[in-house]
Amino acid sequence: MHRKICSIGNSRGVSIPVDVLEKLDLSVGSDVDVKLDEDKSRIIVEPVRKKKYPKGVDREFVSQVNEFIKKYEPALKELAKK
């Protein structure tokens, strides 16, 4: 589908058709990742999807585990060597 680049403040943008947004479950305010594929001279726009955790594991638990790992990283690395 053909689109033109337009000005958005000091940036430039491309409109995305509503039917495409609906198929990807995206709306105004949704996070997307913009990448440049220099080898193929193309711009890639992908939805940012929140990680889904296994049943019984929530975001708070994952946060606590990450804090533990960060706090005890040197000791954990030493234990891993044994």
N, C-alpha and C positions, 0 to 999 in steps of 0.2 A: 504494500500500500504506500502510496506516494504522499509525503508530507514536506512542508517547508520549515526551515529553521526560523524562529521568530525571536524578537528581543523580549527579555523578561528582566527589567531593571538593568543592571550592569552585566547580566548573564545572557545566555542564549538557550532556547529550549525547543522542544518538538511536542506537539499535542499528540495524545494517545487516544484513539477512539474508545468510546464508552463500552462497546461490545468486547473489545480486547481486555479492558480493565475488568469487566464483569467475569469473563472466562478465567481470569487469573485471580479473582476475588480481591481486587485492589480498588481503592477509592482515593479521594483527595486526602492527603496526609499519610498515605501508606509509604513505608520505607522501601527504597529500591537501591540496588548497587549498580553503579555505572563503571564499566571497564572499557579500556581501549585495547583492541586486538590489532597491534601494529602490523603484524605479519599479513593479515588479511584486510587491512585498512577498513576496520568496522568498529562501531560502537555497540557494546552489549549492555542492555538494561535488564536486570533480573530482580524479581521480588526478593526482599529479605524476609525469610521465614524464621519464626521463632522456633528454637529447638524444642522438640517434644521429648519429654522424659518418660521413662518406663512407669508403669502403674505403681503408685506408692512413693515415687520420687518427685518432689516439687522443687521449685526454683530456690526456696529458702534453704533446703537441704544441700543443693548443689553449691550455693553460695558459702555455706558453712564448710563444706569439704574443701572448696577452693581456698578459703582463708586458712584452714588447717595446713594444707599443702604448702602455701606460701610461707606461713610462719615456721614450719618445720622442714623446709626444703633441704637445707644442708644435711640434717640428720637422716632424712629419707633417702637422699642420694648415697650416703655412706652405707645405710642398711642394704640398699640395692646391690652394692658391690660384694656383699657377703654371701 
